[in-house]
Amino acid sequence: MSAFVDDLAELAGACQQLLADTDGEITEQTVQKYYGGRVEVNSFAVADAAIAGRHGEALGLLRHALATGADPVPMVAAFAMKLRTMAKVGGTRGSGGQVASQLGLAPWQVDRARRDLQGWNEEGLGRAILTVAETDAAVKGAQRDPVYALETLVRVVADRGLAL
């Protein structure tokens, strides 16, 4: 039922549907049968998969998110926030707590950015940030196909800024 975490009315409806359609006990298998294919996708899940280099997963999550009504603008904002944090943390030294206080971040954000930076170089990160800016303009009307722009962003980020 994690597919309904953002919509309590939808969760209540799903529970009512299960009660109406099921005889006897409602088990985990029953819930999986009815709702197993449904996934709640947020912008950060897409960005996390792309930053980790999992292009296929990120693209699938992106398409699912868009098909279920996700707004492209917050999607781009999630990428921007994560890449910006990676850029801030990239050249720092010191413990997570020290760097966090210097940058105004939480220690877990510094630790996460350091993990995310594995496999990236400065040029690739810079190219990915430029692609975020282009995608931001595209989803706000500068291009005809914002979905294509988002898919390009996912590809560039998943390739760690090396693909264009």
N, C-alpha and C positions, 0 to 999 in steps of 0.2 A: 504494500500500500504506500510505499515511499513515492510512488508516482503522483500522489495527491498532496504532497506536503505544503503546497502554496495555496490550496483551495479547499477550505473545510466544507463548503457546500457540495463540492464535487465528491469529496470523501464520503460525506453523509449519503449522497445519492448512490455511490458505489456500494456502500454497506446495505442500503435498502434493496438494491438490485440483487445482491448476494442472498439476502434473506428471502426475497421473493422467488428466486430461481433455484434454491438449494433445499433439498430435503435433508433433515438431520443436522449433524454437526458441520460447521464450516471450518475446514482445516486449512493449513498452509497450502496444501496441494490444490484445494478448491480456489483459493485466491489466485494462485499461480495460473491455473487454467483460464480464469476470466481476465486477469489483468497482467499476466506475465510479460507480455510484449510491450507494455506501455512503460515508458521511461520519462521521468521528469528531467529535462535537460536545462541547465542554466548556462549563462554566458561563460562563467569561469570554468565549467567542465570542458567546454569547447577549447578555450584558451589553454587550459592545462594540458590537454591531449596534444594540441599542436606544439606547444613549447617543449614537450617531452619528445617530439619527433614522431609521434604516432599519427601520420597523415590520414590514413584510412579511417581510423577511429574518430579523429577530429572532424573529418568531412561528414561522416555519418551522423555524428552528434549535431553538427551545424544544420544539416538538412532536416533532421528530426525536429530540432528546435524551431526552425523556420516554418515547418509544416504544421506545428502545433501553436503557431501564433507569436513566436518570440520576435521582438522588435530588433532590427539590425543595429540601431544606434547604441543601445547598451552592450550589444555583443562587441562592437568595436571598442567601446570604453573599457571593457574587461581586458581585452588585449593590450590596450594602451596602458592601463594601470600596471599590469603585470610586467610588461616590457620596460616601462619607466622605472619601476622598482629594481628590476634586474640591472638597468644601466646605472642607477644610483649606487647599488651595492657592488657592482663589478670591480671598481678600482679601490675598494676599501680594504683595510687590514684591521685586525683586532677581533675581539670576541663579538658574538652576536649582540650581546647587551650593550657593549661600547658603541658599536656601529649603529645600533638602533637608536640610542640616545642622540648621537651626532646627526642622524638623518631624520629624526622624528618619526621613526617606524617602531613597530613592536618587534621584539626579538625573534618571534616566530616568522615574521615577514622577511627578516634578514636571512634566517636559516633557509627558508623556502627559496628565496631568490638565489642564494648560493648553490643550492641543489639544482635549480632550474638553469643556471649558467653553465653547467657541465656540457661540454660539446659546442659551446658558442664561442665566437671570437668577436672582437670589437666591430669589424667590418660588417659581419652578418647581423649583429644586433642593431647597428645603425641602419642597415638596409631594411630590416624588419620594422623599425620605428618609422622610417619614411613610408613604408607600405601601409602602416596603420593610418598615417596622416592622409594618404591618398584614398584609402578605403573610407575614412571618416567623411571626406568630401563626397565620395561616391554615394554613400548611403543617405546623404543629406540632399541629394538631387543633382550633383555635378556630373553624374553618368547615368546612362539609361538603364543599366542592369546592376543594381546593388548586390544581388545574389552572386553574380559572377565576381564582383569585387571582393565579397566576403570569402568566396572559394579561393580566390587568388591569395588573399591574406593568409588563409589557413595553409596553403601550399608553401608560401614563402616562409612562414614561421616554422612549419614542420620541417622544412629543409634548412632551418637555422640561418635564414637570410641569404642562403647561397643561391637559391633559385629565383628567377624573375620571370 
